[in-house]
Amino acid sequence: MASIISGIQQMGVGVSDLHEAWKWYRQHFGMDIRVFEDEAIAELMLPHTDGQPRKRYAALAMNMQGGGGFEIWQHTGKTPEPCGFQILLGDLGINIAKVKSRDVRLAHKNFVDKGLEVLTEVVTDPSGNENFFVKDPYGNVFQIVKEAYFFQKEKSVNGGIYGAIIGVTDFERAKTVYCDILGYDEIVYDEQGKFEDLNGVPGGEETMRRVLLKHSEERTGPFSKLFGPSQIELISVKTREPRKIYEGRIWGDPGFIHLCFDIQGMDALRKKCTEKGFPFTVDSADSFDMGVAAGHFAYIEDPDGTLIEFVETHRLPIIKKVGWYMNLDKRKLGQRLPNWMVKTIAWGRIRD
């Protein structure tokens, strides 16, 4: 019995108006592939929704250049509650979503020309890699990071989700989740101090420890070529007391609600997480149904309460009207789908 992680499937993004936000993400981030769109009740997330089932509207959007998607999520049974304070680097939770780009300077120019709220010039991180930061209209910050690997060429100046910057109280406590369970086993840098490349990012002037992690082994699994490589940066602020981003709010409220990994072998992963001291807080137990997509999902919390989702995909629609689905639940562990089959996801493209 074994399990694998194929890559980052999506970043959960809670919003107040799904259609408005998704249009913005299509126009500016190229997230124009509709994998699913579904209205239902989140009945299994009770540990993270104050014990109540919650009506919601959700859509999974992808960028065919590769990387993870955006799961855009809106409460419909209650008023979405934004964070009541300015989120600063090092606050506990997902601070920033990393988005990849082959040409960071072109992406920067494009976003400036469009009038987006670009927070920094093109800068280099402690490893020398080019990046910059931009904020969406809803207060979420994205880091556009240079990455050479792309699944296929598209018009967008960027691809999909490349990782995240996550605030933690202590790296040594957090590494069991991020290094041992999620497989980010290689430290790119581990530095403490003040960092010029973070000037312009809220909270970026503080003294902090930054640990950038990547996975040394190439990911495998059905969609691993689409997801590609990824990275996680953990930040511990040293000169102030960090706040919990979702304290007093629930999963699905506006902001980055979870980071989701595409996996195979949920039973083995459940056992591994339990043995490492991070048992599933939510487990769909067999197969959930998202209207046209189906699979098995589960959640764990890192030591500071940040939610990590795992999804084992069983079925995806190719042509919904004629009942053509991609069935994956019996697929051999680690086996990649052929590129032509992955590319059929693009048939769900939305054109504004």
Secondary structure, 3 states (H helix, E strand, C coil): CCCEEEEEEEEEEECCCHHHHHHHHHHHHCCCEEEEEEEEEECCCHHHCCCCCEEEEEEEEECCCCCEEEEEEEECCCCCCCCCCCCCCCCEEEEEEEEEECCHHHHHHHHHHCCCEECCCCEECCCCCEEEEEECCCCCEEEEEECCCCCCCCCCCCCCEEEEEEECCCHHHHHHHHHHHCCCCEEEEEEEECCHHHCCCCCCCCCEEEEEEECCCCCCCCCHHHHCCCEEEEEEECCCCCCECCCCCCCCCCEEEEEEEEEECHHHHHHHHHHCCCCCCEECCCCEEECCEEEEEEEEECCCCCEEEEEEEEEEEEEHHHCEEEECCCCCCCCCCCHHHHHHHHHHECCC
